[in-house]
Each structure stands twice: as structure tokens, then as C-alpha cells.
Amino acid sequence: LLPCRSFCVQTPIDEKLNVCTEDLFIDMQERQVDFVSPATFAPAASFLPYRRYLVDWMSDVGEQCRLHNSTVHVSILFLDKIFRSRDIPRNKWQLLATACISVAAKYEEAEEHCPPIPDLLQLTKLRDAGHTSLSF
């Protein structure tokens, strides 16, 4: 472990928070494998050069639907997990991103704030591409 600089904290942080920060750090290292891990990172993945654009697009959709930032973050985590485990055809990426937003909203938002799938399809113009609620 690296030594911790105080950053003007006069009392030991462990005492102030009443937790062992070393244990927290170890727990965070163990949990990060569930999200991003060097073992699952593939620098040659086909989606990687376009991930930035998908994330920007998902953020825009989240803003238009007035979703919480945490909902957008969870939807991006879902997207990353799916891309790491499967090879998704490029013509399905926007549909997948929309489905991730929908699922994340179901978990993170109050029921009345979850955008209905037909509204999401209309907003994202996926309906114009021939997708329906059954495409999800």
C-alpha cells in the first residue's frame, strides 16, 4: 500500500470514519474485477474505438429522458459487461445501448420516471429503423 498523505486532515481518517480504510481499499480492489479488470480488457475489441460515441449518445438520451446520472452510469456498466462477454454486430449497438438504458432505469429510477420502451424507440429514432418493443 502507498503511504497516505494527510491533505490537512488532523485526526487519523480511520478514527474519524470509524472504519479501517485498508480493509475498504482491499474490498474495492476485489470488487473492481466485476466491472473493469485488466484480465477482461481487450485493447483490440471492435467496439472500443466507438465506445466514446456510444457513451456520449447514451448520456444525451439520459438527459433527454431526465434520468439520474447514476442511471446513465449503470447503463454504461451494463453495456461494457455485455461487450466484454459477446461479439455484438455493429448494426445492433444502438439498440443494445437503448436496452441498457431501459434496464438501468428500471433498477435506478422511480417507476414513474422510467421511460416507456415505445417512447425510447421514438426518441432514439430506432422505430424509424423498423425496431419495435419486441426488438428488446
N, C-alpha and C positions, 0 to 999 in steps of 0.2 A: 504494500500500500504506500501511496505517496504521502509525505507529511502534509498536514493541513495547515494553511496559513490562517491567521485569526480573522482578517478583514474587520478589525475593530470590535470583535466580539470579546468582551472581557471575561465572561464566565464560560467554562467549558460547555461546548454545544451539547454533549451527551447529557449533562446535568440539566441544562436549560430545557431540552426537549423531553427529558426523561426516557430516552431510548439509547440503544447502543448503535451509533452511526456505522460502525464497522459491520454489524450484522445487516443493517439496511443496505449497505453497499454490496455485500455478498449476495443478498437476496435479489437485488436489482440485476446483478451480473447473471444470475441463474435464470431470471425471467426474460432477459433480453433475447434469449435463444428462441422464444416463442414468436418474436416479432422480426428482428433483424439479427442475423448471425453470419459471421464470416464463412461458416460451413455451408450456408444456403445461398450465399451471394454468388451470382453468376454474372461476371462482367460482360460476357458475350450474349446475354439474354436478348432476344429480339425486341422486347418491349422497352428496354432500358433507354435507348435514345429518345423515345417518345413519352416516357413516364412523366416528365416535366409538363408536357402539354396536357396530358390526361388529368394530372393533379390540378393544374390551373383551371381546366374546364370544370372539374368536379367542384372546385371552390366557387366558381361562378354560379353553378347550379345551386349549390348550398346557399349562397347569398340570395339568389332569386327566390328560393323557397323559404327564406328566413330561418334556416336551420342553424343550430348552435355550432360553433367552431369544433367542439368535441365530436359532433356527429360527422362532420366532414373528415376529421382525423381518423375516426373509426372506419369510415368507408374506405379511406386510403389504405389503412391496415388490412382490411378485407381484400382489397384489390391486390396488394403486394403478396399476401398469402396465396391467393389463387394463381397469380402469375408464377410464383415460385414452384407451385405443385403441378401445373398443367401448361401445355402449349396451346394458347388460345389464338385462333385465327384473327388477323388484324381487323377484318371487317366486323368482328364481334366485340372489339374493345370498348366502344362507346356504350353498347348495350350492357356489357358487363359492369362498366363503371356506374351506369344508371341503376342497375340491380344492387350494387354495393351501397349506393346512397340510400336506396329504398330500405334495405335490410338494416343499415346502421340507424336510420331514422326510427324504425320500429323499436330498436333497442334503446336509443338515446333520447328520443323526443316524447313529449306527452302525446297521447293518441290523437288529440285534435290538431296537433301540429305536423303530423305525418302526411307528406304529400301523397295523394292517391296515385296509383300507377298510371291510370289514363292521363292525369294531369302532368306527370313526369314525362310520359311519352310525347305529349303535346309540346311541353316546354323545351325538351331536348331535340325536337323535330324527328324523333325516331318513328313516330306514327307515319310521317311522310315517306319513310323508307320501307313501310309495309309491316312494321312491328306492331303487335297487339299485346294486351295484358298477358296472353298465353306465351309470349316470347320469353317471359321471365322464367 
